[in-house]
Amino acid sequence: MIDTPTLVDQYCHGVLRTELGLGTFEAQLAPAGTMGPPASGTTFFDTQTGFAVRRWCPPLLGLEPHCPPARYLARRRELGAPEAARRLLRATGVSTYLVDTAPPGDLTGPGEIAAAGGADAREIVRLEPLAVQVADTSGTVDGLLANLAEAVHGAASSAVAFASAQAVRHGLAYGADPPGPGEVRGAAGRWLARRRAGDGLRDPVLLRHLLWIAVACGRPLQLHAGGDDPMPLGAFAAATAGLGTDLVILGGYPYHRQAAHLTSVFPHVYADVGTALARTGARATAVLAETLEPAPFGKLLFSSGARGLPELHVVAAHAFREAATRVLADWTATGAWSRTDAQRVATMIAAGNARRVYGLP
């Protein structure tokens, strides 16, 4: 038996504070980027994630596994959102949460999720919302650029890492090197001229500029992968090699193989494994085995990627533990690995690698 009692969740969000009806709860089960409702006559419970929630979460609230969704939600409301979250989070075995606080909504912050889960928590600062906040209070190009650099460097004093959700899709696709001063000033002027307060940042030049400010701070930089072409990430990894800033690719399914490959090429590149496992449910074992094929084992980090529902934290923890146990037990049974090595690798991915990368105690 492979033992991973302690986990570091190296990328997650807060949980909803409010009571949830069936429709609202179901919508939270949808994968990120899902457009619109489920197919007619079905629900988002009819997914690997939905089935995993029904398997692992009801017993934590005093119900039988696989109970009907309506019954589960009734029990959840009976306990109340805070108590349900406390029971669910404390069953995950997570000792430290690294929390991206950017998503909108009534989500708990790092302190609240730490208290509910009986754990520690640190903040991940998302770069794009930070830039929007700066732009809302900067009336000139010079003011925007100066305030942007000050805001990022200021955030580095308390943040455990930076993250970018848009850079790969909208910025790095146009180039990996730092943009020139003229390019940056032109892009800043155009953005200020046409934006309304609160408008998001998708300008490719400003996104690259923002990434390079973060790289100069030296904090780990988490990048959301997307699309079938790994070249933007590979080019940026090559451009940042040797600068002292680690890159952590939040690959997710089906980008886990590309992310794992890049960890084998660049010494400063790491890859998240948890998000892909959480969304593939009963197939998580196969996905983890594929990730372990090309990646050095010291380059992989567990996360839940959970947002909104404490149930997603539970699913991610169970998916990782079951997948790690099955994959590594199979390899030890055939004699390919020793049990000592299997346990060491599982512990590294569960918590050790994240503690090293993020400088956690």
TORFIZA-370084 format. One line per 10 residues: number of its first residue (from 1); their letters; for each residue x, y, z of C-alpha. Coordinates in steps of 0.25 Angstrom, whole numbers, plus 5000, padded with zeros to 4 digits. Each point is the difference from the previous one (the first is absolute). Layout:
BEGIN
NUM> A> X Y Z; ...
This chain:
BEGIN
1> MIDTPTLVDQ> 5000 5000 5000; 5006 5014 4996; 4997 5010 5011; 4998 5015 4997; 4994 5005 5013; 5004 5014 4998; 4997 5008 4987; 5004 5014 4996; 4990 5006 4991; 5009 5008 4991
11> YCHGVLRTEL> 4988 5007 4992; 4986 5002 5004; 4989 5010 5003; 4991 5003 5011; 4986 4994 5003; 4987 5006 4999; 4994 5006 5013; 4986 4999 4996; 4989 4988 5001; 4999 4994 4986
21> GLGTFEAQLA> 4988 4995 4993; 5000 4988 4990; 5002 5008 4988; 5011 5009 5005; 5007 4988 5006; 5000 4993 4987; 5005 5012 4992; 5012 5000 5009; 5003 4985 4996; 5002 5005 4985
31> PAGTMGPPAS> 5014 5000 4995; 5007 5014 4999; 4996 5006 4986; 4987 4993 4999; 4990 5008 4992; 4986 4999 5003; 4991 4989 5007; 5002 4985 4999; 4993 4992 4989; 4985 5000 5001
41> GTTFFDTQTG> 4996 4989 5010; 5013 4999 5006; 5008 5007 5011; 5014 5003 5004; 4999 4989 5010; 5001 4991 4988; 5015 5002 4999; 5012 4993 5006; 5001 5012 5010; 4985 4999 5003
51> FAVRRWCPPL> 5001 4985 5003; 5013 5002 5008; 4993 5010 5009; 4988 4990 5002; 5010 4989 5004; 5009 5007 5010; 4993 5012 5006; 4987 4994 5005; 5006 4991 5011; 5007 5013 5005
61> LGLEPHCPPA> 4987 5006 5003; 4994 4987 5006; 4993 4995 4987; 5003 4987 4992; 5009 5001 4988; 4993 5003 4986; 4987 5005 5007; 4991 5009 4991; 5005 5014 4998; 4987 5006 5005
71> RYLARRRELG> 5002 4992 5013; 5015 5004 5001; 4996 5015 4998; 4989 4999 5011; 5010 4995 5010; 5010 5010 4996; 4990 5011 5003; 4996 4993 5013; 5014 5002 5005; 5002 5014 4994
81> APEAARRLLR> 5011 5004 4990; 5011 5003 5011; 4998 4986 5007; 5000 4993 4987; 5012 5007 4995; 5007 4997 5013; 4997 4985 4999; 5004 4999 4986; 5013 5008 5000; 5005 4993 5013
91> ATGVSTYLVD> 4998 4986 4993; 5010 5004 4989; 5013 4999 5008; 5005 5013 4994; 5009 5007 5009; 5003 5013 4992; 4991 5007 4989; 5006 5009 4990; 4988 5008 4996; 4998 5008 4987
101> TAPPGDLTGP> 4991 5012 5005; 4997 5006 4987; 4986 4993 4996; 4988 5008 5002; 4989 4996 5009; 4997 4997 5015; 5012 4992 5002; 5008 4998 5013; 5014 5006 5001; 5013 4993 5004
111> GEIAAAGGAD> 4997 5002 5015; 4986 4995 5000; 5003 4987 4992; 5012 4998 5009; 4991 5001 5012; 4989 4991 4994; 5010 4989 4996; 5009 5001 5012; 5012 5003 4992; 5009 5011 4995
121> AREIVRLEPL> 4998 5009 4988; 5008 5010 4991; 4995 5009 4989; 5003 4999 4985; 4999 5013 4993; 4993 4999 4987; 5007 5011 4991; 4989 5004 4990; 4990 5005 5011; 5012 5007 5007
131> AVQVADTSGT> 5002 5007 4987; 4986 5004 4999; 5000 5006 5014; 5012 5008 4996; 4994 5005 4987; 4987 5004 5007; 5008 5010 5008; 5010 5004 4990; 4997 5011 4990; 5012 5001 4992
141> VDGLLANLAE> 5010 4990 4993; 5011 5004 5009; 4992 4999 5012; 4994 4986 4996; 5014 4994 4997; 5006 5006 5013; 4989 4995 5008; 4999 4987 4994; 5015 4997 5003; 4998 5005 5014
151> AVHGAASSAV> 4988 4991 5002; 5006 4987 4995; 5013 5002 5008; 4991 5004 5013; 4992 4988 4998; 5012 4991 5000; 5003 5004 5014; 4989 4992 5005; 4995 4991 4989; 5005 4985 4999
161> AFASAQAVRH> 4999 5001 4985; 4995 5007 4988; 4990 4994 4990; 4995 5004 4986; 4987 4994 4993; 5001 5008 4987; 5015 5001 4997; 5001 4986 4992; 4988 5003 4992; 5001 5015 4997
171> GLAYGADPPG> 5014 5004 5003; 5011 4989 4998; 4993 4996 4987; 5006 5012 4994; 5014 4999 5006; 5008 4996 5012; 5010 5011 5002; 4998 5013 5008; 4993 5010 4991; 5008 5013 4997
181> PGEVRGAAGR> 4997 5013 5007; 4993 5006 4988; 4991 4988 4998; 4996 5001 5015; 4997 5014 5000; 4992 4999 4987; 4992 4988 5006; 4998 5007 5013; 4995 5013 4993; 4990 4992 4992
191> WLARRRAGDG> 4995 4992 5012; 4997 5013 5008; 4993 5006 4988; 4990 4990 4997; 4998 4993 5013; 4989 5002 5010; 5002 4998 5015; 5001 4986 5004; 5003 4995 4986; 5009 4988 4999
201> LRDPVLLRHL> 5014 4999 4994; 5002 4993 4987; 5010 5008 4993; 5012 4991 4996; 5011 5010 5002; 4995 5004 5014; 4998 4986 5004; 5015 4997 4996; 5004 5012 5007; 4993 4996 5013
211> LWIAVACGRP> 5006 4986 4999; 5014 5006 4999; 4998 5009 5012; 4995 4988 5008; 5012 4992 4996; 5009 5011 5005; 4994 4999 5014; 5005 4985 5001; 4987 4994 5005; 4995 4987 4993
221> LQLHAGGDDP> 4991 5004 4989; 4988 4991 4997; 4995 4999 4985; 4987 4995 4996; 5003 4991 4987; 4990 5000 4989; 4998 4996 4986; 5007 4988 4993; 5013 5008 4996; 5011 4999 5012
231> MPLGAFAAAT> 5009 5009 4992; 4997 5013 5007; 5003 4994 5014; 5012 4994 4994; 5005 5013 4995; 4998 5007 5013; 5006 4989 5008; 5013 5001 4991; 5000 5016 5001; 4999 4999 5015
241> AGLGTDLVIL> 5010 4989 5003; 5011 5004 5009; 4993 5012 5006; 4996 4994 5013; 4985 4999 4999; 4993 4987 5000; 4988 4998 4990; 4989 4991 5004; 4991 4995 4989; 4985 4998 5004
251> GGYPYHRQAA> 4998 4991 4989; 4987 4993 5003; 4994 4989 4991; 5003 4998 4988; 5013 5008 5001; 5007 4992 5011; 5009 4993 4990; 5005 5013 4994; 5002 5006 5014; 5008 4987 5004
261> HLTSVFPHVY> 5009 5001 4988; 5004 5014 5003; 5004 4996 5014; 5010 4990 4994; 5006 5011 4991; 5002 5012 5009; 5005 5000 5014; 4991 5011 5005; 4987 4995 4995; 4991 4992 5009
271> ADVGTALART> 4986 4994 4997; 4987 4999 5007; 4994 4986 5001; 4987 5001 5009; 4991 5008 4991; 5001 4990 4989; 4997 4988 5009; 4988 5007 5007; 4993 5002 4987; 5002 4986 4995
281> GARATAVLAE> 4994 4992 5012; 5001 4985 4998; 5011 5002 4989; 5009 5008 5009; 5009 4988 5001; 5003 5000 4985; 5002 5015 4999; 5010 5000 5012; 5008 4988 4993; 5001 5008 4987
291> TLEPAPFGKL> 5005 5012 5008; 5011 4992 5007; 5005 4995 4987; 5008 5012 4995; 5001 5009 5013; 5011 4999 5010; 4993 4997 5013; 5005 5012 5007; 4993 5009 4990; 4986 4996 5003
301> LFSSGARGLP> 4990 5007 5010; 4987 4996 5006; 4988 5010 5000; 4985 4999 5000; 4998 5012 4991; 4987 5001 5007; 4991 5012 5000; 4986 5002 5007; 4997 4987 5005; 5008 4993 5012
311> ELHVVAAHAF> 4995 4987 4993; 5010 5003 4989; 5011 5000 5010; 4996 4986 5005; 4999 4995 4986; 5014 5004 4997; 5006 4995 5012; 4994 4986 4998; 5003 5000 4986; 5014 5003 5002
321> REAATRVLAD> 5002 4990 5011; 4993 4988 4993; 5007 5003 4987; 5014 5000 5007; 4997 4988 5008; 4995 4992 4988; 5011 5005 4990; 5012 4998 5010; 4995 4987 5007; 4999 4994 4986
331> WTATGAWSRT> 5014 5004 4997; 5006 4995 5013; 4992 4987 4998; 5007 4997 4987; 5014 5003 5006; 5002 5013 4992; 5000 5009 5012; 5004 4997 5014; 4989 5003 5010; 5009 5010 5007
341> DAQRVATMIA> 5002 5008 4987; 4985 5000 4997; 4997 5006 5014; 5011 5010 4998; 4994 5005 4987; 4986 5000 5005; 5004 5009 5011; 5008 5009 4991; 4988 5002 4991; 4990 5001 5011
351> AGNARRVYGL> 5007 5011 5008; 5016 5000 5000; 5001 5006 4986; 4991 5011 5003; 5007 5003 5013; 5013 5001 4993; 4995 5009 4988; 4992 5010 5008; 5009 5000 5012; 4990 4995 5010
361> P> 5003 4996 5014
